[in-house]
């Protein structure tokens, strides 16, 4: 079992990476809102991001399944080496409609696991910021998996013009800066 100090370090690393990612995406919203809005409007029907996100999601899920204790089904785990790539190909071919938002939703659901795992045993009450954020990611991920058309509707509602994109980007940069500060100063 890992030591408590190791887990504290994990929360700092995970939060720092996640905060940097939030800062990068929202920095793009501040610096190039037109580019980001065009990319977001094309995203739901984009094939390359759909395939990449599907591969990430299914490889990650396959790895989690391989590491999980399956009892009497443990002997079937080697089949995952064949079934995971086959699943990626079949999903990419037959679930083509709005695959990118669905796969993004799957990745958002999976991202919550390392955040929650790292925050589980940290002593600071501020770890609840990461826990709350992880659960928000899960909710948004489930919504995208079940209702992928909502991606475009939410984008149109929250990012109707460059000014709104900059405003949301500024709020996101504040969130990213708070996460980075927590990672460096608290966790």
Protein Blocks (a to p, Z undefined) as FASTA:
>chain_A
ZZfklmmmmmmmmmmmmmmmmmmmmmmmmmmmmlmmmmmmmmmmpmklmmmmmmmmmmmm
mmmmmmpcehjmmmmmmmmmmmmmmmmmmmmmmmmgoklmmmmmmmmmmmmmmmmmmmmm
pmbfklmmmmmmmmmmmmmmmmmmmmmmlmmmmmmmmmmbfklmmmmmmmmmmmmmmmmm
mmmmmZZ
